[in-house]
Amino acid sequence: MAQSKSGSSTTPNAPSPEVLKALGCVPSGKFVLTAQHEDRRAGMLVHWVQQVCIEPAMVSVAVAKGKPIMPLISESRKFALCQLGEDDRLMQRKFAQDSDLSDDPFLGFDLRPSVQGGVPIMAGSLAYFECELSCHMDVEGDHDIFVGRIHAAESGDGTPLVCYSATSTATPPEPSADE
């Protein structure tokens, strides 16, 4: 392991503190990514969701390598992104941990009908995107990218849950006095 200027250990590909600080300024929403294949269903909290294009309407989501939901997306070729509202702590807590594929993580949650069939969509979400997998990319990092063509979407009233780092919900970092 390499040593950083501050003396802490870093991996060879670890970003510098300056890069991490700058990345912390990029806002991202919190979503529950859902998928189902045959009798297995999974959901997980994701932060890195981005619109890809308008025609056709597509979104991308970054998923940490090795997550149990990845084979369900690849095998079913479908997924949904359910956006959390700022007051939705229950879904945030439930899906922050990896789900065991032998248990149904959606028990106790209301689901809305899926246009494509077989995609869990959280009824209590602020907005949702129901997608058909268009592309799966291994970007030679700690996450893979899934791009989906949107087949159905809906949004409600409320304020989305937005964070400025993958670990906290916060307001944008304040500029320093010398900026």
C-alpha positions as CSV (number, residue, x, y, z in Angstrom):
1,M,0.0,0.0,0.0
2,A,1.2,3.5,-0.8
3,Q,1.4,6.3,1.8
4,S,-0.5,9.6,1.2
5,K,1.0,13.0,2.1
6,S,-0.9,12.9,5.4
7,G,0.7,9.5,6.2
8,S,-2.4,7.4,5.9
9,S,-2.4,4.2,3.8
10,T,-4.1,4.3,0.4
11,T,-4.6,1.9,-2.4
12,P,-2.8,2.6,-5.7
13,N,-6.1,3.7,-7.4
14,A,-7.4,5.7,-4.4
15,P,-8.4,9.2,-5.2
16,S,-6.6,12.1,-3.5
17,P,-8.3,14.0,-0.7
18,E,-8.8,16.9,-3.2
19,V,-10.6,14.6,-5.6
20,L,-12.8,13.2,-2.8
21,K,-13.6,16.7,-1.6
22,A,-14.6,17.7,-5.2
23,L,-16.7,14.6,-5.7
24,G,-18.5,15.4,-2.4
25,C,-19.9,18.5,-4.1
26,V,-21.7,16.5,-6.8
27,P,-25.3,16.0,-5.6
28,S,-27.0,12.7,-6.1
29,G,-30.4,11.3,-5.2
30,K,-31.2,8.2,-3.2
31,F,-33.1,5.5,-5.0
32,V,-34.0,1.9,-4.3
33,L,-32.9,-0.2,-7.2
34,T,-35.1,-3.3,-7.6
35,A,-35.0,-6.4,-9.8
36,Q,-36.7,-9.8,-10.0
37,H,-35.8,-13.0,-11.9
38,E,-38.1,-16.0,-11.6
39,D,-38.8,-16.3,-7.8
40,R,-35.9,-14.2,-6.6
41,R,-36.3,-10.5,-5.8
42,A,-33.8,-8.0,-4.5
43,G,-33.6,-4.3,-3.7
44,M,-30.7,-2.0,-2.7
45,L,-30.1,1.6,-1.9
46,V,-28.2,3.4,-4.7
47,H,-26.9,6.9,-5.0
48,W,-25.4,7.3,-8.5
49,V,-28.3,7.6,-10.9
50,Q,-28.1,9.8,-14.0
51,Q,-30.2,10.6,-17.0
52,V,-28.4,9.3,-20.1
53,C,-30.5,10.6,-23.0
54,I,-34.0,11.7,-23.9
55,E,-34.6,9.9,-27.2
56,P,-35.1,7.2,-26.2
57,A,-35.4,8.1,-22.5
58,M,-32.6,6.3,-20.6
59,V,-31.0,6.4,-17.2
60,S,-27.9,4.8,-15.8
61,V,-27.2,3.5,-12.3
62,A,-23.8,2.5,-10.8
63,V,-23.8,-0.7,-8.7
64,A,-20.9,-1.9,-6.5
65,K,-19.4,-5.0,-7.9
66,G,-20.6,-8.3,-6.4
67,K,-24.0,-7.1,-5.2
68,P,-26.6,-9.8,-5.2
69,I,-29.0,-7.8,-7.4
70,M,-26.6,-7.8,-10.4
71,P,-27.4,-11.3,-11.7
72,L,-31.1,-10.6,-11.3
73,I,-30.8,-7.5,-13.6
74,S,-28.6,-9.3,-16.1
75,E,-30.9,-12.4,-16.3
76,S,-34.2,-10.6,-16.3
77,R,-33.0,-7.6,-18.4
78,K,-35.3,-5.4,-16.3
79,F,-34.9,-3.1,-13.3
80,A,-36.7,-0.3,-11.5
81,L,-35.4,2.8,-9.7
82,C,-37.6,4.1,-7.0
83,Q,-36.7,7.6,-5.8
84,L,-36.8,8.3,-2.1
85,G,-38.4,11.4,-0.6
86,E,-36.5,13.4,2.0
87,D,-38.8,12.0,4.8
88,D,-38.6,8.3,3.8
89,R,-36.4,6.8,6.4
90,L,-38.0,3.3,6.4
91,M,-37.1,2.4,2.8
92,Q,-33.7,4.0,3.3
93,R,-32.9,1.8,6.4
94,K,-34.5,-1.4,4.9
95,F,-32.5,-1.3,1.6
96,A,-29.2,0.1,2.9
97,Q,-28.1,-3.5,3.6
98,D,-27.7,-6.2,1.1
99,S,-30.8,-8.4,0.8
100,D,-30.5,-12.2,1.2
101,L,-31.9,-13.6,-2.1
102,S,-33.6,-16.4,0.0
103,D,-35.8,-13.7,1.7
104,D,-38.3,-11.3,0.0
105,P,-37.2,-7.8,0.9
106,F,-40.5,-6.3,-0.2
107,L,-42.7,-8.1,2.4
108,G,-44.6,-5.4,4.2
109,F,-44.2,-2.8,1.5
110,D,-46.9,-1.9,-1.0
111,L,-45.9,-2.4,-4.6
112,R,-47.5,-0.9,-7.7
113,P,-48.2,-2.8,-10.9
114,S,-45.3,-3.2,-13.3
115,V,-45.8,-2.3,-17.0
116,Q,-43.2,-4.9,-18.1
117,G,-44.2,-7.4,-15.4
118,G,-41.9,-8.8,-12.9
119,V,-40.3,-5.6,-11.6
120,P,-40.9,-4.6,-8.0
121,I,-41.9,-0.9,-7.8
122,M,-42.3,0.6,-4.4
123,A,-45.7,2.3,-4.1
124,G,-44.4,4.8,-1.5
125,S,-41.6,6.2,-3.7
126,L,-41.5,9.8,-4.7
127,A,-40.9,8.8,-8.3
128,Y,-40.0,5.7,-10.2
129,F,-38.5,4.6,-13.5
130,E,-39.2,1.1,-14.9
131,C,-36.5,0.1,-17.2
132,E,-35.4,-2.5,-19.8
133,L,-31.7,-3.2,-19.6
134,S,-30.0,-1.6,-22.6
135,C,-26.3,-1.9,-21.6
136,H,-24.2,-3.3,-18.8
137,M,-20.6,-1.9,-18.5
138,D,-17.7,-3.1,-16.5
139,V,-15.8,0.1,-16.1
140,E,-12.7,-1.4,-14.5
141,G,-13.4,0.2,-11.1
142,D,-15.3,-0.8,-8.0
143,H,-18.7,-0.3,-9.7
144,D,-20.5,-1.5,-12.8
145,I,-22.9,0.7,-14.8
146,F,-26.3,-0.5,-15.9
147,V,-28.1,1.6,-18.6
148,G,-31.9,1.2,-18.9
149,R,-34.4,2.3,-21.4
150,I,-37.4,3.8,-19.5
151,H,-40.7,2.0,-20.3
152,A,-42.8,3.6,-17.5
153,A,-42.3,6.4,-15.0
154,E,-44.3,8.5,-12.6
155,S,-43.6,11.2,-10.1
156,G,-45.5,12.6,-7.2
157,D,-45.3,15.6,-4.9
158,G,-42.5,16.0,-2.4
159,T,-38.9,16.8,-2.1
160,P,-36.4,14.2,-3.2
161,L,-33.7,12.9,-0.8
162,V,-30.5,14.3,-2.0
163,C,-27.0,13.7,-0.7
164,Y,-23.6,15.2,-1.5
165,S,-21.6,12.1,-0.7
166,A,-22.4,8.4,-0.7
167,T,-22.4,8.3,3.1
168,S,-24.6,11.2,4.3
169,T,-27.5,13.4,3.5
170,A,-26.3,17.0,3.6
171,T,-26.3,20.4,2.1
172,P,-23.6,21.3,-0.4
173,P,-20.2,22.0,1.2
174,E,-19.7,25.6,2.2
175,P,-17.0,27.5,0.3
176,S,-13.9,28.2,2.3
177,A,-13.1,31.8,3.3
178,D,-10.3,32.0,0.7
179,E,-12.5,31.0,-2.3
